[in-house]
Amino acid sequence: MVLFFVDFLTEGKLLLVALNVVPLAVLTFYCRKLSLTFSGILLVGMGQLLLLKTNGISPIQPIGVFCVLTAMVLFAVRQFRFEVLRTLDEATTDFLTGLCNRRGLMKKINTEIRVQKRYGGVFSILVLDLDGFKLLNDTRGHHSGDLALKLFAEAIRFRLREVDTPARVGGDEFAILLPNTPASGAEHLCGLLLNHINEKMAEAGLALTASIGCKTYEESPGDCETALHQADKVMYSAKTKGKACYVCM
């Protein structure tokens, strides 16, 4: 809009039409919908065409420059946006299972802690570990181990909500962040997940079970590392208890 008025005041002599590529490039980078970018191009093009005709200037050269620059710059910006989003996604996604990785989970937990400190509320964290995974790797190889991890990742998505965040936090250890979930709801989910995981592993012919630890936070744990560490300790209580079970605190 500023460029349009400057161009209007100078009667189009400065040919500022090319500079409209800059805001269009910004729109292309931050906007997911190409339709909005095309609408911006159309709006700028119509405005400049009207301005040039009003001032008695042939629109062929400036509009031609605008079209060529726009096509080149916006194509480059769109490719750059794709690479940036892919890099960000890879930085927070586990390459094997497609779940969130430890780094991504920590960001989610930090966000949940900030929300809880400001508005109150409750959230729960589940930590899950595959019982017998090391023996499977040693006897049947890493290929079978990778297949087991993928199956486990699919199984823990069972009955999760969109707001829940399942993640692989390392090796055969997984975690699930459950926003707005009290102890009763988290414990109920633990029972469902345990049965579902054990059934899926048995169906696949894998002698694997799951140990699950659940920690509910009605007050802020302070930071994400503390929160995950406490939930991890609860999971080891399930291991000590005899495996293939869950413990909630």
C-alpha positions in Angstrom: 0.0 0.0 0.0 2.9 2.4 0.8 4.6 1.6 -2.5 1.3 2.2 -4.3 0.9 5.7 -2.8 4.5 6.6 -3.5 4.1 5.4 -7.1 0.9 7.5 -7.3 2.6 10.6 -6.1 5.5 10.3 -8.5 3.1 9.5 -11.3 4.7 6.1 -11.9 8.0 7.6 -12.9 10.0 5.6 -10.3 8.7 2.3 -11.5 8.3 1.0 -8.0 6.2 -1.9 -9.2 9.2 -4.2 -9.0 9.5 -3.5 -5.2 6.1 -5.1 -4.7 7.9 -8.4 -5.0 9.3 -7.9 -1.5 5.9 -8.0 0.5 4.7 -10.8 -1.9 7.8 -12.8 -1.1 7.2 -12.4 2.7 3.6 -13.5 2.2 4.7 -16.5 0.2 7.2 -17.6 2.9 4.9 -17.3 5.9 1.6 -18.3 4.3 0.7 -21.9 3.8 -2.0 -21.2 1.2 -0.9 -20.4 -2.3 -4.3 -18.9 -3.0 -3.5 -15.9 -0.8 -0.2 -15.3 -2.6 -2.0 -15.4 -6.0 -4.6 -13.0 -4.6 -1.8 -10.6 -3.5 -0.2 -10.8 -7.0 -3.5 -10.1 -8.6 -4.3 -7.2 -6.3 -0.8 -5.6 -6.9 -1.0 -6.2 -10.6 -4.5 -4.6 -10.9 -3.4 -1.6 -8.8 -0.3 -1.0 -10.8 -2.2 -1.4 -14.1 -4.8 1.1 -13.0 -2.1 3.5 -11.8 0.0 3.4 -15.0 -3.1 3.8 -17.2 -4.2 6.8 -15.1 -0.8 8.5 -15.7 -0.8 7.7 -19.4 2.2 5.3 -19.1 2.4 2.2 -21.2 1.9 -0.7 -18.8 3.7 -3.3 -20.9 7.3 -2.7 -19.7 6.7 -2.3 -15.9 4.1 -5.0 -15.7 6.4 -7.3 -17.7 9.3 -6.6 -15.3 6.9 -7.3 -12.4 5.7 -10.6 -13.8 9.3 -11.9 -14.5 10.7 -10.8 -11.1 7.6 -12.2 -9.3 7.8 -15.6 -10.9 11.6 -15.9 -10.2 11.6 -14.6 -6.7 8.4 -16.4 -5.5 9.6 -19.7 -6.9 12.8 -19.4 -5.0 11.0 -18.3 -1.8 8.6 -21.2 -2.0 11.5 -23.7 -2.4 13.3 -22.0 0.5 10.2 -22.3 2.7 9.9 -26.0 1.9 13.6 -26.6 2.9 13.2 -24.6 6.1 10.0 -26.6 7.1 11.6 -29.9 6.3 14.7 -29.1 8.4 12.5 -28.0 11.3 10.4 -31.1 11.0 13.5 -33.4 10.9 14.9 -31.6 14.0 11.9 -32.6 16.1 10.9 -36.0 14.5 12.3 -39.4 15.1 13.4 -40.8 11.7 12.5 -44.4 12.4 9.0 -44.2 13.9 7.8 -40.8 12.7 6.9 -39.8 16.2 8.1 -36.7 18.0 11.7 -37.0 19.2 13.1 -36.1 22.7 13.8 -32.5 21.6 10.3 -32.0 20.2 8.7 -33.5 23.3 10.7 -31.2 25.6 9.4 -28.2 23.8 5.8 -29.5 24.2 6.4 -30.2 27.9 7.9 -26.7 28.4 4.8 -25.2 26.8 2.5 -27.2 29.0 4.5 -26.1 32.1 4.2 -22.4 31.1 0.5 -22.8 30.6 0.1 -24.5 33.9 2.1 -21.8 35.7 -0.1 -19.1 34.2 -3.5 -20.6 34.1 -3.4 -23.7 36.4 -4.6 -27.0 35.3 -3.2 -30.5 35.2 -1.3 -32.7 32.8 0.2 -36.2 32.8 3.3 -37.9 31.3 3.5 -41.5 30.4 6.9 -43.2 29.9 6.8 -46.6 28.2 9.6 -49.2 27.8 9.7 -52.4 25.8 10.4 -55.4 28.0 12.7 -57.9 26.3 13.8 -55.6 23.5 17.6 -56.1 24.1 17.1 -59.9 23.9 15.2 -59.5 20.6 18.0 -57.4 19.2 20.7 -59.9 20.3 18.9 -63.0 19.0 17.1 -61.8 15.8 19.1 -58.7 14.8 18.6 -55.0 14.5 16.2 -55.4 11.6 13.7 -57.2 13.9 14.3 -54.6 16.5 13.5 -51.7 14.2 10.3 -53.5 13.1 9.3 -53.9 16.8 9.9 -50.2 17.4 7.8 -49.2 14.5 5.0 -51.6 15.7 5.3 -50.2 19.2 5.0 -46.6 17.9 1.8 -47.5 16.0 0.4 -49.2 19.1 0.9 -46.3 21.4 -1.0 -44.0 19.1 -4.1 -46.1 20.2 -6.9 -43.8 21.4 -4.7 -40.8 21.7 -6.2 -37.4 21.1 -4.9 -34.8 18.7 -3.5 -32.7 21.6 -1.5 -35.7 23.0 2.1 -36.0 22.0 3.6 -39.5 21.6 7.4 -39.4 21.3 10.4 -41.7 21.1 12.9 -40.4 23.7 15.7 -42.9 23.2 16.3 -46.5 22.3 13.2 -48.5 23.2 11.9 -45.8 25.5 8.8 -43.8 24.6 6.8 -41.1 26.3 3.3 -39.5 25.8 2.4 -36.0 27.0 -1.3 -35.8 28.0 -2.5 -32.2 28.4 -5.5 -31.5 30.6 -5.5 -35.1 31.8 -6.0 -35.9 35.5 -4.6 -39.1 37.2 -7.9 -41.0 36.7 -7.9 -40.4 32.9 -4.2 -41.2 32.6 -4.5 -44.4 34.6 -7.4 -45.5 32.4 -5.3 -44.9 29.3 -2.4 -46.9 30.8 -4.6 -49.9 31.1 -5.9 -49.6 27.5 -2.4 -49.1 26.1 -0.9 -52.0 28.0 -3.4 -54.5 26.8 -3.3 -53.1 23.2 0.5 -53.2 23.0 0.8 -56.7 24.4 -1.9 -57.9 22.0 -0.1 -56.3 19.0 3.2 -57.8 19.9 1.7 -61.2 20.4 0.0 -61.0 17.0 3.4 -60.1 15.4 5.0 -63.1 17.1 7.2 -60.9 19.2 7.9 -61.9 22.9 7.7 -58.3 24.0 5.6 -56.6 26.6 5.5 -53.0 27.9 6.2 -51.4 31.2 4.4 -48.0 31.7 5.0 -45.3 34.3 2.6 -42.4 34.7 3.2 -39.2 36.5 0.4 -36.6 36.9 1.3 -33.0 37.6 -1.4 -30.9 39.4 1.4 -28.4 40.3 4.3 -27.3 38.1 7.3 -29.7 38.1 9.6 -26.7 37.4 11.1 -27.7 34.1 10.7 -30.3 31.4 13.8 -32.3 32.4 12.5 -32.8 35.9 9.0 -33.7 34.7 10.3 -36.4 32.3 12.8 -37.7 34.8 10.1 -38.2 37.5 7.9 -40.0 35.0 10.9 -42.2 34.0 11.4 -43.2 37.7 7.8 -44.3 37.9 8.3 -46.4 34.8 11.3 -48.1 36.4 9.0 -48.9 39.4 6.9 -50.8 37.0 10.0 -52.7 35.8 10.9 -53.5 39.4 7.3 -54.6 40.0 7.7 -57.4 37.4 7.3 -55.8 34.0 4.3 -56.0 31.7 2.4 -53.7 34.0 1.9 -50.0 34.8 2.4 -47.8 37.8 0.8 -44.4 38.3 1.7 -41.6 40.7 
